[in-house]
Amino acid sequence: MITVPAGGAVEALRRSADEDWAAAVGHRFVEELFAGTVPDEVMATYLIQDYQFFEDFLAMLGACVAHADRIEAKLRFARQLGFLEAEEDSYFIRAFAEVGVSPADYADPVLLAPTAGFRDVMKGAVASASYPDLLVVLVIAEWLYLDWGELEREMPTRDVHVGWIDLHRGEDFAAWVQFLVDELERVVPRGDDAEAVATRDRLTALWGRAVGLERAFFDEAYRSQDS
């Protein structure tokens, strides 16, 4: 369970996009993932598109190593880079094989609109060289997934489903998300001066766009099946 200070910056950001956040956490994809009933074609589409974030996510972590204002934070981001190679990438390779996705299918696919949109958000955060902007995108990408990963549900049996859930739950992942949330809370500017207000407005707009894209990403995985 992630804790945030009452009346703080992160609580205000969460409230600003509560509807899209709740819709993503309670999405049909999440319910079917825990039930083990996500159709393989939907799972394949979802994972192929999600895999396209991998390089940009690495770039965001690298940018945080560069732009974080404390050495302890830089080292934490550096450690997370190693985790991605060891755990997440290996899951994708196993999962693709299980649902019949070839390397040619996931190497350079056509990006669906939410995928392209979120990649633009990630690239924009990197280009901004702004630690608060980078944290906003990382907090959404990780905390929203922890929220559904920690749901109390009976676990499915297939590795393609179990593995995706396990990547987004547990003490280590929760500690990583808490670190990101705490850092964001720390660096969002306080005060009523024009610069602080403009920064908070920018971060709120970025938060809303990114959460909306997360919700749309879940929707898009089913679009071809439902059409």
N, C-alpha and C positions, 0 to 999 in steps of 0.2 A: 504494500500500500504506500503510494507516494504521498509525502506530506508537503504542503505549501503553507507559507504564512498567511493567516487570515488578513484580508484587505491588502495583500501584496500585489506585486506586478504580475506574477504568474497566474494568480487567481483571477485577476482582471482579464488576462489574455484568454484563459479557459472559458470564462463567461461570454466572451465576445463571439465565440463560435460553438456554443454548447449544442445547438441543434445538429449541426453537421458531425460533430464529435460523437454524440450519442448514436446517430444513425450509422456511423461507420462501425462503432464498437458492437452494436446490436444487429449488424448486417446479416442478410441471408447467407453470405459466404461464411461468416464466422460460425453461425449455427450449424451449417452443413459440414464445416470443417471438423467441429467437435463430434458431430454425429457420424462422420466418415462417409458422408453421402455426396460430397462435391463430385459432380461428373468429371471424369478424367479430362475431357476436352476443356472444361472450365478451369480445372486446376492447371492444365498445360498452358492455357492462355495467360492465366494469372502469373504463373511462375516465369514464363518467358518474358513477360513485360516487367516483372519485378527485378529480374536479373539485369535489366538494362540500367538500373540505378547503381549497380555495384561500383563501377568506376567513378561515378560522380560522388558517391558516398565516401569512397577513399579520398577523393580530392577534398571533400569537406573536412574530414578528419585531419588531413594534412594541413589544411588552412587553419584549423584550430590550433594545431601544434605551433604554427607560425605566429598567430595573432592573439592567442590567449595571453592575459596580462600577468599570470603567475606561473612559476616553474612547475608547481605541483600539478596544475591543470594540464600543462603541456605534456608532462610525463603520462598522465592518465589517458590522454588522447592517443599518444604513441602506443601504449599498451593495447588499446582497443583495435588499432590497425592489425596487430598480430592475431587477435581473436578472429577477425573477419576472414583472414586467409585460412586459419586452422579449422573453423567450425562452419561458418555460413557457406563458404564456397563449396565445401565438401558435401553439404546437404543438397545444394542445387544439383550437383552432378548426379548424386544418387536419385533424387526426385525426378529429374529429367528422364533418366533411364526407366524408372518405374512407370511413368505415364507415356512412354513412347516418343519422347522428344529427342531428335537427333541434334548433334552439334551444329549442323547447318541451320536448324530451325531457330536456335537461340543465339547464334553468333551475331546476326545483323538483321533482326526482324523489322517489319514496318511498325513504327511506334503508334499506339493508340493515343487519342487526344489527351487523356489524363496523364499518361506516361510522359509524353512530350512536355506537357505543362509542368509537371513536377520536376522534370529534369531541368527545365528553364529556371525554375525556382532555385534549385540546388546550384546551378551554374552562376546564377545571379548573386547568391550568397557568397560563393567563393570569390567572384569578381569584386564584390563590395569591399573585401578585406575588413569587414566589420565583424568583430567577435559576437556582439549581440544578434546580428542577423543570422550568422551561422548557427548560433545556439537555438534560435527560434525554430529553424527548419529541423535541426537534429532532435529537439525536444518533441516536436510533433511526430516525426518519423518513428521515434522509439517509444514515447510514452503512450501514444494511441494504441500501438501494438501490444504493449504491456497490459493496457487496460482490458483488452479482450483475451490476451494470453492467460491472465489470472482468473478468468471466469471459472466458477466451480461447476464443471461439467464432467460427465463420464468421458474418459479418453477413448478415441478411436483405436483401431488396431493396425492400420497400414502405415508404413514408415513415412510415406509422402505427406500424410496428415499429421501424425504424431511429431515428426521431426520439425515441421513448421511451427507447431504449437510450442514445442520445447525450446526452440530458439528465442521465444518471446515470453518466457516466464522463468521463475526461479530466482534465488537470492542474488546471483551474480548479475543477471540482467536488471533486476530491480535496483541494485546498488548503482549500476551504470546510469540508469534513468534518473535516480535521485541525484546523482552528481550533476547531470545535465540541468535538471530543474533548479538545483541550488545555485549553479553558476549563472543561469539566466536571471534568477531572482536578484543575484548580487550585482549584475552589470547593467540591468535596466536603469536608466537615469531617473532619479527622483527630482522633485522640485517643480516649480511652476514657471520657470524661465522659458523663453520661446524655444530654445534649442532642445531642452528636455522634453517639452510637450510635443515638438515635431518628431523627435526620435520615437517616443512612445506611440504616436499616431502611425508612424511608418511600420513599426514592429507589429502593431495590431492589424494593420492592413495585410502585412505579410502572413501573419498567423491565420487570418481568415481565408486568404487565398489557398494556403497550403492545406488546411484542414478540409476545405471544400474539394480540393483535388484528391485527397485521400479517400473521401467518400465516393467520388466519381470513379476512382480506380477500381473499387470493389464492384460498383455497378457495371462497369465496362466489361468485366470478365464474363458476364452473363449475356451481353447484348446480342451476340451472334446466335446463342442458343435460344433466346427468347423471341427473336425476330421471325 
